[in-house]
């Protein structure tokens, strides 16, 4: 078999094994709060933020877009506040 053919076949086989690797993960309010919590433990440099977001399967741009939306969308603000309050209450009862 030619080397080019072998490379193409190998690439296709690997891509079939990991179909989720090419798709973007959906940003949810719950995930956003988890990422924010993880970011608060870093030095908040762009590199650290990028590292944290990729650990959660989100691109830095997705996080930034959601963050901007969270600052202007009243319904989303309310949802994030409710989730954060729920988290705080759960910590108090533990």
C-alpha positions in Angstrom: 0.0 0.0 0.0 1.3 3.5 -0.8 2.2 5.7 2.1 -0.4 8.4 1.2 -3.2 5.8 1.1 -2.1 4.4 4.4 -2.1 7.9 6.0 -5.6 8.7 4.6 -7.0 5.4 5.9 -5.4 5.8 9.3 -6.8 9.4 9.6 -10.3 8.2 8.6 -10.2 5.4 11.1 -9.1 7.6 14.0 -11.7 10.2 13.1 -14.4 7.5 13.2 -13.2 6.5 16.7 -13.6 10.0 18.1 -16.6 11.6 16.5 -17.2 14.0 19.3 -13.7 15.5 19.0 -14.7 17.6 16.0 -18.0 19.0 17.4 -18.3 21.9 19.6 -19.8 21.4 23.1 -22.9 23.4 24.0 -22.3 26.1 26.6 -24.9 25.8 29.4 -25.3 28.1 32.4 -24.2 25.2 34.7 -21.1 24.7 32.6 -20.4 28.4 32.6 -20.5 28.5 36.4 -18.2 25.5 36.6 -15.7 27.2 34.3 -15.9 30.4 36.3 -15.2 28.5 39.5 -12.2 26.8 37.9 -10.9 30.1 36.6 -11.1 31.8 39.9 -8.3 29.4 41.1 -6.0 30.6 38.3 -4.0 33.7 37.7 -6.6 34.9 35.2 -4.2 35.3 32.3 -5.5 34.7 28.8 -3.4 31.5 28.7 -4.9 30.2 32.0 -8.4 31.0 30.8 -7.8 29.2 27.5 -6.5 26.2 29.4 -9.5 26.0 31.7 -12.0 26.4 28.9 -10.4 23.7 26.8 -10.5 21.3 29.8 -14.2 21.7 29.8 -14.5 21.1 26.0 -15.3 24.8 25.3 -13.3 27.2 23.1 -12.2 30.5 24.7 -14.4 32.3 22.1 -17.5 30.3 23.2 -16.8 31.2 26.8 -16.3 34.9 26.0 -19.5 35.1 23.9 -21.5 33.4 26.7 -19.9 35.7 29.2 -20.9 38.8 27.2 -24.4 37.5 26.8 -24.7 36.8 30.5 -24.0 40.5 31.2 -26.8 41.7 29.0 -29.5 39.0 28.9 -31.8 39.5 31.9 -33.2 36.0 31.8 -29.8 34.4 31.6 -28.6 36.6 34.5 -31.6 35.4 36.6 -30.9 31.8 35.7 -27.2 32.1 36.7 -28.1 33.8 39.9 -30.6 31.0 40.8 -28.0 28.4 40.1 -25.3 30.1 42.1 -27.7 30.5 45.0 -28.6 26.9 44.8 -24.9 26.0 44.9 -24.3 28.2 48.0 -27.3 26.6 49.8 -26.0 23.2 49.1 -22.5 24.1 50.5 -24.2 25.5 53.7 -26.1 22.2 54.3 -22.9 20.1 54.0 
